[in-house]
């Protein structure tokens, strides 16, 4: 299932995520720090939704209360709830 999450409080504006059988198949950030976000996308590919959430939630960017990795975790938590 592919879905798009609108981010909040970070430089990226959206995250498009493809999940099949609870495994992250792909992640694409729009905006943000391109190289870092490509790295995150590559690292989480093949991981379970729960593993990505546990590794990335509550990461902060500078003085912000969130980060692009945290927004990815929030997107996957929302996916879980639906």
DABELTA-V162322 format. One record per residue. RES is the residue in one letter. SS is DSSP state (H for helix, E for strand, C for the rest). OMEGA is omega in whole degrees, -180 to 180 (999 if undefined). D_FIRST is the distance of its C-alpha to the first C-alpha in Angstrom with 1 decimal. Layout:
RES&SS&OMEGA&D_FIRST / RES&SS&OMEGA&D_FIRST
//
This chain:
X&C&178&0.0 / X&E&178&3.8 / X&E&180&6.6 / X&E&-179&10.3 / X&E&176&12.9 / X&E&-177&16.5 / X&C&-179&18.7 / X&C&174&22.2 / X&C&180&25.4 / X&C&-178&24.4 / X&C&177&25.0 / X&E&-176&21.5 / X&E&178&20.2 / X&E&174&16.4 / X&E&175&13.7 / X&E&-173&10.5 / X&E&176&8.2 / X&E&-179&5.6 / X&E&175&5.3 / X&E&180&6.0 / X&C&176&8.8 / X&C&179&9.5 / X&E&179&10.2 / X&E&180&9.7 / X&E&179&9.5 / X&E&177&10.6 / X&E&178&12.0 / X&E&176&14.1 / X&E&172&16.7 / X&E&-176&18.7 / X&E&179&22.3 / X&C&-178&23.8 / X&C&-169&25.5 / X&H&-176&24.0 / X&H&180&25.3 / X&H&-177&24.5 / X&H&173&20.9 / X&H&178&20.4 / X&H&178&21.9 / X&H&-180&19.7 / X&H&180&16.6 / X&H&-178&18.3 / X&H&-177&19.4 / X&H&179&16.1 / X&C&-180&14.4 / X&C&179&14.4 / X&C&175&15.1 / X&E&179&13.8 / X&H&-178&12.4 / X&H&180&15.9 / X&H&178&17.8 / X&H&179&16.4 / X&H&-176&17.3 / X&H&-179&20.7 / X&H&-171&21.6 / X&H&-176&20.8 / X&C&178&21.4 / X&C&172&24.8 / X&C&-179&25.5 / X&C&177&27.6 / X&C&-179&28.6 / X&C&-179&32.3 / X&C&179&33.5 / X&C&178&30.1 / X&C&-178&28.6 / X&C&177&25.2 / X&C&176&23.9 / X&H&176&20.9 / X&H&178&20.0 / X&H&178&20.6 / X&H&176&18.4 / X&H&177&15.5 / X&H&179&16.4 / X&H&178&16.6 / X&H&-179&13.2 / X&H&175&11.8 / X&H&177&14.4 / X&H&176&13.3 / X&H&179&9.7 / X&H&-176&11.8 / X&H&-177&14.0 / X&C&999&11.7
//
